[in-house]
Amino acid sequence: MSFQVKVKTDLGKFEYFAIAQEAGAVFDAAYDFFGACGVTVNPVEVANDRR
């Protein structure tokens, strides 16, 4: 699945896309990379998603 990630830290705001099996893995990776921060993870709708 694809996810849109928004991170807010003391240094600023960052937005990017990530690919993972679940949102929790994306959240954990952002938290590990940026340290203490605010993380929002939203799934991205894909037109040809065949779930």
Kinemage of the C-alpha trace (Angstrom):
@kinemage 1
@onewidth
@group {chain A} dominant
@subgroup {mainchain}
@vectorlist {calphas} color= white
{ca met a 1} P 0.000 0.000 0.000
{ca ser a 2} L 1.016 3.608 -0.488
{ca phe a 3} L 0.762 6.196 2.275
{ca gln a 4} L 1.025 9.962 2.471
{ca val a 5} L 3.095 10.947 5.487
{ca lys a 6} L 3.130 14.332 7.219
{ca val a 7} L 5.732 14.962 9.903
{ca lys a 8} L 5.952 18.001 12.154
{ca thr a 9} L 9.186 18.576 14.082
{ca asp a 10} L 10.901 21.489 15.766
{ca leu a 11} L 12.785 22.038 12.492
{ca gly a 12} L 9.673 22.239 10.313
{ca lys a 13} L 7.079 20.245 8.412
{ca phe a 14} L 7.884 17.443 5.998
{ca glu a 15} L 5.589 15.589 3.598
{ca tyr a 16} L 6.420 12.470 1.613
{ca phe a 17} L 5.005 9.194 0.320
{ca ala a 18} L 5.921 5.744 1.610
{ca ile a 19} L 5.204 2.167 0.591
{ca ala a 20} L 4.574 -0.456 3.284
{ca gln a 21} L 2.263 -3.300 4.275
{ca glu a 22} L 0.590 -1.283 7.046
{ca ala a 23} L 0.324 2.262 8.390
{ca gly a 24} L 1.937 1.297 11.693
{ca ala a 25} L 5.193 0.408 9.942
{ca val a 26} L 5.227 3.811 8.210
{ca phe a 27} L 4.565 5.585 11.516
{ca asp a 28} L 7.360 3.663 13.271
{ca ala a 29} L 9.844 4.403 10.462
{ca ala a 30} L 9.051 8.139 10.557
{ca tyr a 31} L 9.368 8.233 14.330
{ca asp a 32} L 12.680 6.355 14.194
{ca phe a 33} L 14.053 8.696 11.514
{ca phe a 34} L 12.829 12.057 12.840
{ca gly a 35} L 12.805 11.327 16.578
{ca ala a 36} L 10.118 12.857 18.798
{ca cys a 37} L 7.647 14.424 16.382
{ca gly a 38} L 4.045 14.540 15.238
{ca val a 39} L 3.281 11.980 12.521
{ca thr a 40} L 0.158 11.661 10.388
{ca val a 41} L -0.167 8.667 8.047
{ca asn a 42} L -2.984 8.418 5.475
{ca pro a 43} L -3.514 5.691 2.858
{ca val a 44} L -3.374 6.823 -0.763
{ca glu a 45} L -6.139 5.608 -3.038
{ca val a 46} L -4.805 3.889 -6.153
{ca ala a 47} L -7.042 3.682 -9.213
{ca asn a 48} L -6.052 0.107 -10.089
{ca asp a 49} L -5.792 -1.214 -6.527
{ca arg a 50} L -7.058 -4.823 -6.685
{ca arg a 51} L -7.483 -5.614 -2.990
